[in-house]
């Protein structure tokens, strides 16, 4: 990863996936259409963007245990983490980005600490350009890292 991980920020994980059904903790079995899924996350805690680094490393070493909702898809063989988009910011804009990206979603996914419907959204097309546009719309300078 090229970022300075001690900084706080916001990020999107972009996964490409095949059609599948996965058990996601308390959400039970979830059907995922083939295509792309965008997960919106926050790195405002003490570790900052180390959280994003953790997600990338987890996608490469799938032998670990799931901690968060997003880990379940990151660890699943049907999903491939293909890109990350992040921005350095101390502002809590995760829910704003999720609202701007909102579409077909897995209800309750990744949003147990906010009032959002979801933080995981489906696209049938590669959404990188759309995600970059949403970051810029919200005054963020997106840093894109293609992973595959």
Secondary structure, 3 states (H helix, E strand, C coil): CCCCCCCCEEEEEEEEECCEEEECHHHCEEEECCEEEEEEEEECCCCCCHHHHHHHHHHHCCCCCCCCHHHHHHHCCCEEEEEEEEEECCCCCHHHHHHHHCCCECCCCCCCCCCCCCCEEEECCCCHHHHHHHHHHCCCCCEEEECC
